[in-house]
Amino acid sequence: MTDDRTTSGTGTGPSPTAAAVLTAAVITSALTAGSFFVFACAVMPALARRGDRVYVDVMRDINDVIQNPLFFAAFLGAPVLTALSARQLRDRPGARGWVRAALIAHVLAFLVTAAVNVPLNDGLAGTGDPAVLRARFEDRWVLWNAVRAVLSAGAVGCLARAAIRLTADRRDEARPPAPAVPGARGPQRAARSGERGTPGLGRVQAQAQAAQTSSGLRPRDEAPGPPEPAPGC
């Protein structure tokens, strides 16, 4: 697999491929969540108004026609693209955690579909009294469809948050370094200033030496003079 990291500015940024995969994960996740949402708030409430025979026949038709390439591309593509994006953004801690959270939500939604909704669809396709088939199907299917709708919507939110963090990181890395503050002393200037001494310090030292001389004390930095000759005998 090719390296999915590129250098951008002063840091390491994601490649255009990684950004495209994350975008595709957001789109497929939104399509899947939208499908479950429409069932939860429109399709199932509308069918609830119909008789048992109509309810069973329509649900059988829906379960048959929904198995098409477009739906599978979104339903299966969402977790696959999210997993791929999590790998590509493994060196981006800010975005990586949100993508992994989205992947967990997708896996849970897939498990709910495989363990509950699909078996209920298969049971509804069997023969029997429509009233009995509906009683075994409706309440459980509606409940668990709402669960997977919430999980899929949560995955979309996590991926959107990851995209925001990734965009912010790339903008920060592309920002040029801050200019030097006017008047700031560089190392060489500070060294020269140290050699010259602090302004006003020479005047203070001169006043201290004058005070010592007037009091009969020698300045500490003044070398002692030759001893005075003893008076002759």
N, C-alpha and C positions, 0 to 999 in steps of 0.2 A: 504494500500500500504506500502510496506517495505521502510525503510529509505534508501535513495540513497546517503547518505553521509558517508564517512569513514575518520578516522583520519590518516593523512600521515605526518610524520615528526613532525614539530612544528605547522602545520596548518591543515585545514580541506580540504580534497581532494575528488574528485568525485570517486564513486565506479566504478569497471570494467563494471557494467551494464550501467551506464550513458555514459561511453566512447563508449560502443558497440552501444547504441542507436544513439548517435551522428554520429558514423561511418555509420550506416545503413541509417540515414537521408541523409548523403552526397551521398551515392551510389544511392539511389532511386531518389534523386533530379537530379543527373547527368544523369541517364538513361532517366528521363522525359525530361530534357532540350535537351538531345541528339536527342530524337525522334522529338521534335518540330524543332530543328535545321536542321535535315535531310530533313524534309518536306520543310523548307524555302529555303534551298540552293541546293536541288537536285530533290526531287520528283515533286514539283510544277513547277519549271522551265522546267523539262523534259516533263511534261504533257502539258505545254503551247505550245509545238511544234506540238501537235496532233490535229486532227479534233474534232469537237464537240461531235460526237457519241463516239469516243474512250475516250475522256476526261471524259465524264459522266459515262461511263461503268467502267472505271478503278477506278475513285473516289468512285463509289458505292461499288466496291469490297474491296477497302481499308477500307472504313468506316465499312464494315461488318466484315472483318477478324481482325481488330485492337481491336475489343471488345473481348479480351481474358484474361484469368487470369494473364498472365505475365505482360501485359500492365497495367491492373488495379492495380496489386500489386505495380507497380512503381508509377503510376499516383496518386493513392489514398494513398499509403503508405508514399509518400514524405511529404505531409502536416501533416499527423497523427504522424509520427515519429519526425518531427520537433517540433510539439506542445509538445510531450512527452519529448523531449530533453530540451525544454525551461523550463518545470516544474522541471526536475531533476537538472538543472543547475541554479535554482533560487537563490542559495547562492554564485554564481560565477559571480560577476558583469562584469568582463572582457569578458567572453564568452557569458553571457546571452543576452546582447544587440544585438550581431550579430545573435544569434539564433532567437530572436524575429523579427529582420529585415527580415530574411529568411522566417519566418512564414507569415509575411505580404505579401511578394512577392508571396508565394505559394497560399495564399488565393485569391489574385488578379488574378493570372493565372487561378485558378479554376473558378472564376466568369466569366472571359472572355470566357472560354471554354463552360460553361453552358449557358451563355446568348447570345453568338454569334455563335461559331463554331458548336455546336451541333444542334441548330435550322437550320443552313444552310445545315448541312448534311441531316437532315430530309427533307428539301425542295428539295434537289437534288435527293432524293429517290423517289419522286413523279413522276407521269406521265406528259408528255408534250414534247414540242419540245426541243431537246437537246441544240440547240443554245440559246433558252430562258432560260433554266435551268442553263446553264453555265454562261450566262451574269448575272444572279441573284446571282450566287455563287462565282465565281472565285476571283474577286478583293477584296471583303470584307473578304473572308476566308483567302486569302494570307496575307492581312494586319494584321488581328487580330491574325493569327498564329505567325507572326513575333513578335507581342507584347508579347504573352505568352512565346515565346522562350526567349526573352530578360529578362522577369520576372523570368523565371525558371533558366536561367544562373546566374542572380543576386543572387538568393537564394543559388545556389551552391557556389558562391564566399563568401557569408556571412557565410555559414556553414564551409567552409574551414578556414576562418579567425577565427571563434570561436574555431575550433580544434587547430589551432596554439596557440591561447591565452591560451587554457586549458593546452596544453602540456608545455608551458612556466611556467605557474603557478605551475604545479606539479613538474617541475624540480627545481624551486626556493624553494618550500616547502621541497623537499627532500635534499636540500643542507645543510650540517652540519653547525652549528654556527661558526662564525669566531673565530680563536684562540686569546688568550690574547696577546696584544702587548708587546714584551720584554721591560723591564725597566719601565713599567707603574706601578705607585704606587697604591696599594690597599688601602682600608679604614684604616686597622690597621697600615700599614706602614706609611701612611700619618699622622696618629695620633702620632706615635712614633717620626716622624720627627718634628712634631709641639712641642712635649715635649722637644726635644733636642735643638730646636731653629734653626734659619737659620745659616748655616756655615758662620763664620766670624763675626757674630753679637757680640759675647762676646769680641772680640778684639776691636771692635769699641766702645763698652761701656766702656772698661777699659781705652782707650785713652781719652774718654770724662770725666771720673771721675778724671783722672790725671790732665787734664786741669783745672777742677774746683778747685782742691786742690791747685794747684800752684797759682791760682788767689785769694785764700782766701775764696772761696765759698765751702759750704758743698754739697756733693752730696745729691740729694733729697731722696735717699733711705737710707742715713746714719742717725741714730738716734742722736739727739743733746746730747752733754755730760753735766755733772753737772756744775753748775755755779761756776766761780772762786771766792775764798774767798776775801772779801774786805780787803784792807790793814788796819792794826791795827792803832788805834788812838794814 
